[in-house]
Structure formats: structure tokens, C-alpha cells
Amino acid sequence: MMRRYAAPAILLLALAFPLAVHEPYYLSFASRILVYALAATSLNLVLGYGGMISFGHAAFLGTGAYVSSILIAEGVTSAWIGWPVAVAVVAGSPPAPKALAAENGPWQAFTPERLGELTASGRAVFVDFTAAWCVTCQVNKRLVLNTESVQQAFAQSNVALLRADWTRRDPVIGQALAALGRNGIPVYVLYRPGREPLLLPEVLQKSTIADALATL
């Protein structure tokens, strides 16, 4: 019940603060708290709930701050004027070029059923347990897993590639992690026919993949 009214109460306090407090120092301090709280909330929505990596927040925040500074330099000191103008300028900024969606290539979506089918057919399977908000995962993809040499090594060894996207905490993927004795990511595992799964380190190198494939 308390959580239900917490957000409206905080909003009312934020709106009432400028009316009750007239000291410039405290008003400036409160404004900064509000700005960074909004930035943190937006990052949480984009990264945590949307599962997307965004570096545009810094640019938008900087644009708004720049516009506000220009207004103040021109004598517009009222926050009731400065804030709407800064927001309007940022909202009207041309969107960044839309990035092309990354091709899955040889990667297939992970499901326990698909993993079972592949291993039952006698194929080795490499599973990448990853998430959009996992920085280490993205670095490993860029520097190792998605490189041409590593992809060729997988193909030459006839290894099937599955990607388990845990961005939204899929419980099925969570169960698969728990079965491996893990509760976080990144996790990289090579399933070998008739043998125990081989867990790889969290930070990958091309030599790590080569050594794992050499065990097949």
C-alpha cells in the first residue's frame, strides 16, 4: 500500500519545493537531484525493461544543459521558461540514424528442446548465455564470438550455435543456468556428445574457443 502512494507523494513534494523554498542554493541543488533522477529512470527503462543499450542519454542531457545555459546567458533565468524550451529543443532534435538490426547469422534462439534435438543428433552445441545489459557479453561478442575466424572454427567443427537471451530474465533460461550451477551471466558452455558440458571462462579469447573445440 505504501509503494502505491510513494510516487505521487514524491511528485507533490517536488512540485511544492520551489514554492516553499526560495534559497537559490537549495533550489539549484534540488534541480540537479531531479535531473539525475530522471536520467537514471530513463536508463532503467531503456536498459532494464527495454533491453537496449543506449548512449544517447548523455547527448540529450548535454543538449538540454547547453540550451539552458544559453537562455541564462541571455537573461532568461526563470526555470518555468527554461525547462520547457530545453525540453522542446531536445525533443525536436533529429533522430540518430537507425542502426541496422544485427543478423543472427548461424546463431539460433536457445530452447531446451532445440538443445536436446541437436545433442541427440550427435552434434556439439555452443550456447551463449547473454543479455543486452551485460557489458562483458557484448564485448565478448564483438571481439571474439562474432569474428570471422571464430565463426569459421565453429563451422569447421560442425558446432551448432545457440544464443540464450536473458535480457528479460526468462525463467526457462534461468533454469538452464541453474542446471549448470550458475546464477548470472555471461556463461559460455560447449555441449559435447556423450560427455559433460564444458564451461568456458566469462572473459573470452579466441584461443579459449580454439582450446575448447580441440576437446571435441
C-alpha positions as CSV (number, residue, x, y, z in Angstrom):
1,M,0.0,0.0,0.0
2,M,2.9,2.4,0.8
3,R,4.5,1.9,-2.5
4,R,1.2,2.7,-4.3
5,Y,1.3,6.3,-2.9
6,A,5.1,6.8,-2.8
7,A,5.4,8.1,-6.4
8,P,2.6,10.6,-6.2
9,A,3.8,11.8,-2.8
10,I,7.4,12.4,-4.2
11,L,5.9,14.2,-7.2
12,L,3.9,16.5,-5.0
13,L,6.9,17.3,-2.8
14,A,9.0,18.1,-5.9
15,L,6.3,20.5,-7.2
16,A,5.8,22.1,-3.8
17,F,9.5,22.5,-3.1
18,P,10.1,25.6,-5.3
19,L,7.1,27.3,-3.8
20,A,8.2,26.7,-0.2
21,V,12.0,27.2,-0.6
22,H,13.4,30.4,-2.1
23,E,17.1,30.0,-1.4
24,P,18.9,29.8,-4.7
25,Y,21.4,27.2,-3.5
26,Y,18.8,24.7,-2.3
27,L,16.7,25.2,-5.5
28,S,19.8,24.6,-7.6
29,F,20.7,21.5,-5.6
30,A,17.2,20.1,-5.8
31,S,17.1,20.7,-9.5
32,R,20.2,18.7,-10.0
33,I,18.8,15.8,-8.0
34,L,15.7,15.9,-10.1
35,V,17.6,15.9,-13.4
36,Y,19.8,13.0,-12.5
37,A,16.9,11.1,-11.1
38,L,15.1,11.5,-14.4
39,A,18.2,10.4,-16.3
40,A,18.6,7.3,-14.1
41,T,14.9,6.4,-14.5
42,S,15.1,6.7,-18.3
43,L,18.2,4.5,-18.3
44,N,16.4,1.9,-16.2
45,L,13.5,1.9,-18.7
46,V,15.8,1.5,-21.7
47,L,18.4,-0.9,-20.3
48,G,16.5,-2.8,-17.7
49,Y,13.0,-3.1,-19.2
50,G,13.6,-2.5,-22.9
51,G,16.8,-4.5,-23.0
52,M,18.5,-2.0,-25.3
53,I,21.9,-0.3,-24.9
54,S,21.7,3.4,-25.4
55,F,24.4,6.1,-25.3
56,G,22.1,8.8,-26.4
57,H,21.1,10.0,-22.9
58,A,24.4,11.8,-22.5
59,A,23.8,13.7,-25.7
60,F,20.3,14.7,-24.9
61,L,21.2,15.7,-21.4
62,G,24.1,17.8,-22.7
63,T,21.8,19.4,-25.3
64,G,19.3,20.4,-22.7
65,A,22.0,21.8,-20.4
66,Y,23.5,23.7,-23.3
67,V,20.2,25.3,-24.2
68,S,19.5,26.2,-20.6
69,S,23.0,27.8,-20.3
70,I,22.3,29.9,-23.4
71,L,19.0,31.1,-22.0
72,I,20.5,32.1,-18.7
73,A,23.3,34.0,-20.5
74,E,20.6,35.8,-22.4
75,G,18.9,36.8,-19.2
76,V,16.1,34.1,-19.1
77,T,16.6,32.9,-15.5
78,S,13.1,31.6,-14.9
79,A,13.0,27.8,-14.7
80,W,9.4,27.8,-15.8
81,I,10.6,29.2,-19.2
82,G,14.0,27.5,-19.4
83,W,12.9,23.9,-18.8
84,P,10.1,23.8,-21.4
85,V,12.3,25.4,-24.0
86,A,15.2,23.0,-23.3
87,V,12.8,20.0,-23.5
88,A,11.3,21.3,-26.7
89,V,14.8,21.6,-28.3
90,V,15.8,18.1,-27.2
91,A,12.6,16.6,-28.3
92,G,12.9,18.3,-31.7
93,S,16.4,17.1,-32.3
94,P,16.7,14.9,-35.5
95,P,16.9,11.2,-34.6
96,A,20.1,9.4,-35.0
97,P,20.4,7.1,-38.0
98,K,18.7,3.8,-37.2
99,A,21.2,1.1,-36.8
100,L,20.6,-2.0,-39.0
101,A,19.4,-4.9,-37.0
102,A,22.2,-7.4,-36.4
103,E,21.8,-10.6,-38.3
104,N,21.6,-13.7,-36.3
105,G,23.7,-15.5,-38.8
106,P,24.5,-19.0,-37.7
107,W,23.0,-18.3,-34.2
108,Q,19.7,-19.9,-33.3
109,A,17.5,-19.0,-30.4
110,F,18.0,-21.2,-27.4
111,T,15.3,-23.5,-26.1
112,P,15.8,-26.7,-24.1
113,E,14.0,-28.6,-26.8
114,R,16.3,-27.3,-29.6
115,L,19.4,-28.1,-27.5
116,G,18.1,-31.6,-26.9
117,E,17.4,-32.2,-30.6
118,L,20.9,-31.1,-31.6
119,T,22.7,-33.1,-29.0
120,A,20.6,-36.1,-29.7
121,S,21.7,-35.9,-33.3
122,G,25.3,-36.2,-32.2
123,R,26.3,-32.5,-32.8
124,A,28.3,-30.4,-30.5
125,V,26.5,-27.3,-29.3
126,F,27.9,-24.0,-28.1
127,V,25.5,-21.9,-26.0
128,D,26.0,-18.2,-25.4
129,F,24.0,-17.1,-22.3
130,T,23.8,-13.3,-22.8
131,A,21.8,-10.2,-22.2
132,A,21.6,-6.7,-23.8
133,W,22.5,-5.1,-20.5
134,C,25.6,-7.3,-19.9
135,V,28.6,-5.3,-21.0
136,T,31.0,-8.2,-20.8
137,C,28.7,-10.2,-23.0
138,Q,28.7,-7.5,-25.7
139,V,32.5,-7.2,-25.6
140,N,32.9,-10.9,-25.9
141,K,30.6,-11.0,-28.9
142,R,32.4,-8.2,-30.7
143,L,36.0,-9.2,-30.0
144,V,35.6,-13.0,-30.1
145,L,32.3,-14.8,-30.9
146,N,31.3,-12.8,-33.9
147,T,34.7,-12.6,-35.5
148,E,35.2,-14.4,-38.8
149,S,38.0,-16.6,-37.6
150,V,35.9,-17.9,-34.6
151,Q,32.9,-18.4,-36.8
152,Q,35.0,-20.4,-39.2
153,A,36.3,-22.5,-36.4
154,F,32.8,-23.3,-35.2
155,A,31.8,-24.2,-38.8
156,Q,34.8,-26.4,-39.4
157,S,34.0,-28.4,-36.2
158,N,30.3,-28.6,-37.2
159,V,29.3,-26.9,-33.9
160,A,25.7,-25.6,-33.6
161,L,25.4,-22.2,-32.1
162,L,22.6,-21.3,-29.7
163,R,22.1,-17.9,-28.1
164,A,20.1,-17.7,-24.8
165,D,18.9,-14.2,-24.4
166,W,18.4,-13.5,-20.7
167,T,17.7,-9.7,-21.1
168,R,14.2,-10.1,-19.6
169,R,15.1,-12.8,-17.1
170,D,13.4,-15.6,-19.0
171,P,12.7,-18.3,-16.3
172,V,13.4,-21.1,-18.8
173,I,16.9,-19.7,-19.4
174,G,17.3,-19.1,-15.7
175,Q,16.6,-22.8,-15.1
176,A,19.2,-23.8,-17.7
177,L,21.7,-21.6,-15.9
178,A,20.8,-23.2,-12.6
179,A,21.3,-26.6,-14.1
180,L,24.9,-25.5,-14.9
181,G,25.4,-24.3,-11.3
182,R,25.3,-20.6,-12.4
183,N,23.0,-17.7,-11.5
184,G,24.5,-14.9,-13.5
185,I,25.9,-14.2,-16.9
186,P,27.9,-14.3,-19.1
187,V,28.0,-18.1,-19.3
188,Y,29.5,-20.0,-22.2
189,V,29.2,-23.7,-22.5
190,L,30.1,-26.3,-25.0
191,Y,27.9,-29.3,-25.0
192,R,29.8,-32.4,-26.3
193,P,28.1,-35.6,-27.3
194,G,28.4,-38.3,-24.7
195,R,30.5,-36.0,-22.4
196,E,30.0,-33.5,-19.6
197,P,29.3,-29.9,-20.7
198,L,32.5,-27.8,-20.9
199,L,32.1,-24.4,-19.1
200,L,34.3,-21.6,-20.5
201,P,35.6,-18.5,-18.6
202,E,33.5,-15.4,-18.5
203,V,36.1,-13.3,-20.4
204,L,36.7,-15.0,-23.7
205,Q,39.7,-15.0,-26.0
206,K,40.0,-16.6,-29.5
207,S,42.4,-19.1,-28.0
208,T,39.8,-20.1,-25.4
209,I,37.4,-21.1,-28.2
210,A,40.1,-22.9,-30.1
211,D,41.1,-24.9,-27.0
212,A,37.5,-25.8,-26.3
213,L,37.0,-27.0,-29.8
214,A,40.1,-29.1,-29.6
215,T,38.4,-31.3,-27.0
216,L,35.8,-32.5,-29.4
